[in-house]
Amino acid sequence: MEKIQILTVGRDPVLLQKLSRFINENAGWESTATIDDETAIELFHLRSFDIVILLKDVAAESVKKLTSLFSHQKPELIVFDNIGDSTQILEDTINKALQNSKPAVNIVDDAFKDSNKE
């Protein structure tokens, strides 16, 4: 099973390290983190991310720029902003978003499939 790729952008290297370590503890997730916008954009072009997390210490202009750029290039991307240092809230937010992004299952029930048999 492929891991969910998560890009985290924040300004505090200690907080980024803490959250990256937490994300990587989940067997199904893989974290990449950076402290600046240019590196985030570069990483986004080099790899395929499923989720982008913009921490609350990222300035509003940067949030707007990164969200717009990333969402334009990958419309199905999940982007969170204003995320703090609570690992439990982060985990709940990621899990809820992943649940909501799963495609609906279509089950076709053909009531007439056996009607041709005689």
Buried (B, 14 or more C-beta within 10 A) or exposed (E): EEBBBBBBBBBEEEBBEBBBEBBBEBEEBBBBBBBEBEBBBEBBEEEEBBBBBBBEBBEEEBBEBBBEBBBEEBEEBBBBBEBEBEBEEBBEBBEEBBEEEEEEEEEEEEEEEEEEEE
